[in-house]
Amino acid sequence: MTRDRHRRPRGRRVVAGLAVATALVLALDLSGAVDTSPVRGLAAAGLGPLERAVGPREDKAARLRAENTRLTTRLADTEQRLAAAERADALLDTPTLRGLTLVAARVVGVGPSGPAGPERVTLDVGARDGVQTDRAVVTADGLVGRVVAVGPWTCDVLLLGGREVAVGVRVGPRGVLGEVSAAAPAGAPAPKPGTLALAPVTGGALATGDTVTTLGSPGDQPFPAGLVVGTVTAVDDARGRPTAGGVVTPAVAPATLDVVGVVLGERRAQPRPSATAGG
Amino acid sequence: MRPLGLLARTALLVLAAVLLAALAARHVRPVPDLVAVLVVGWALWRGPVAGALAGLAGGWALDLVPPGADLLGLHALVYAGAGLLAGRLRVEGPVGAARVAGTALVVSGLVEGADVLRALSVRAPVDLGEVVVRVLLTATVAALVVPLVVRAERAVVRRRFG
């Protein structure tokens, strides 16, 4: 008993010291000031073999599971490649894109989201593939955005709905001229996330359900004519403003972008032939 | 306690932690917390200081046995605190199964509660049903295993002192 009494304070001190040391290690690990991976590495080197010895052995079921996993991943990979090829084919078969020179590309990076979703994406084609800035990016459904920066193997695209993208458009069968952008014209309510504001150049004549297509730019840069931008989903009243605006739902949802095409078309070098009317 | 005895008890704690990892690798769920069972055994046999030391060693074993915990030392501190508390519940003389189970409930509840709090603090999902089953299972296993631990300790004492 006397021995016990002698020993007890020392034991208590040792335990308290160890606990303080542990708390110190925990605090260092929590703060990230010290890299604790060597400690884990030592533990793995010392205890790993023991764990392997008592761990589950490789048996027939495990081999079959591994085989299954390998085949499943291979199947998924093949399916994905097939789907990408189909999407690329669909892109090239789109009537509105007929005659345009396209280079197929994949979205490999998406920038930080703006207030209404992502505004920039990165494609896996660049200057080596003939891509230049101010080129239109399209899918089979319609216009995606325009190229704003080009690297040797990648390019950055500003999506429709980005703050600095404005597209001249024609609306509906009558071809009313207007402008589509993310920012609402002065006095009109701001468009909801995922939609664009449509400001017609002249008054009226917008109807819900009208298709919105691009007006076209000189030399097809950045936007060739006739690409689908979206559909008019609402027309607001013109109270207090010279023209009634509208809301356009884009044909392409930025969240589902995968295979896209970058329009490469050359600037026209030949004069357009003239023709005699009524002849 | 001699260094050799200390080493043997530490090895037993490490073995318990490795066993837990191996059982989890075989998809055995829920598994009783064998480390907590050992900590309860030594805390009830030798008192708070030994309980805290056993908890510290067992918690470090749980933190370090691969794949390890994401925070080194947290289990060690929680188990040490639980071991200290369990040692306070020691009584002189023979210990009944009910007291052992109750102590194991307290220890297991404390360490599981700390894990649940940590999970909640990072908004991770918590399966409270499984936690409760594990605590009850630990208490049951402790009531069965702790007498064996105490008997082994008693045998060691008897062999040393006659």
Chai-1 contact restraints between the chains, C-beta under 6 A:
chainA,res_idxA,chainB,res_idxB,connection_type,confidence,min_distance_angstrom,max_distance_angstrom,comment,restraint_id
A,G11,B,V49,contact,1.0,0.0,6.0,A-B,restraint_1
A,R12,B,V49,contact,1.0,0.0,6.0,A-B,restraint_2
A,V15,B,V49,contact,1.0,0.0,6.0,A-B,restraint_3
A,V15,B,A52,contact,1.0,0.0,6.0,A-B,restraint_4
A,V15,B,L53,contact,1.0,0.0,6.0,A-B,restraint_5
A,L18,B,L56,contact,1.0,0.0,6.0,A-B,restraint_6
A,A19,B,A80,contact,1.0,0.0,6.0,A-B,restraint_7
A,T22,B,G73,contact,1.0,0.0,6.0,A-B,restraint_8
A,T22,B,A76,contact,1.0,0.0,6.0,A-B,restraint_9
A,T22,B,L77,contact,1.0,0.0,6.0,A-B,restraint_10
A,V25,B,L72,contact,1.0,0.0,6.0,A-B,restraint_11
A,V25,B,G73,contact,1.0,0.0,6.0,A-B,restraint_12
A,L26,B,G73,contact,1.0,0.0,6.0,A-B,restraint_13
A,L26,B,L74,contact,1.0,0.0,6.0,A-B,restraint_14
A,D29,B,L71,contact,1.0,0.0,6.0,A-B,restraint_15
A,D29,B,L72,contact,1.0,0.0,6.0,A-B,restraint_16
A,T36,B,L72,contact,1.0,0.0,6.0,A-B,restraint_17
A,R40,B,G68,contact,1.0,0.0,6.0,A-B,restraint_18
A,A43,B,L64,contact,1.0,0.0,6.0,A-B,restraint_19
A,A44,B,P66,contact,1.0,0.0,6.0,A-B,restraint_20
A,L47,B,V65,contact,1.0,0.0,6.0,A-B,restraint_21
A,G48,B,P66,contact,1.0,0.0,6.0,A-B,restraint_22
A,L50,B,V18,contact,1.0,0.0,6.0,A-B,restraint_23
A,E51,B,V18,contact,1.0,0.0,6.0,A-B,restraint_24
A,E51,B,A21,contact,1.0,0.0,6.0,A-B,restraint_25
A,E51,B,P66,contact,1.0,0.0,6.0,A-B,restraint_26
A,V54,B,A22,contact,1.0,0.0,6.0,A-B,restraint_27
A,G55,B,A22,contact,1.0,0.0,6.0,A-B,restraint_28
A,G55,B,A25,contact,1.0,0.0,6.0,A-B,restraint_29
A,P56,B,A25,contact,1.0,0.0,6.0,A-B,restraint_30
A,P56,B,R26,contact,1.0,0.0,6.0,A-B,restraint_31
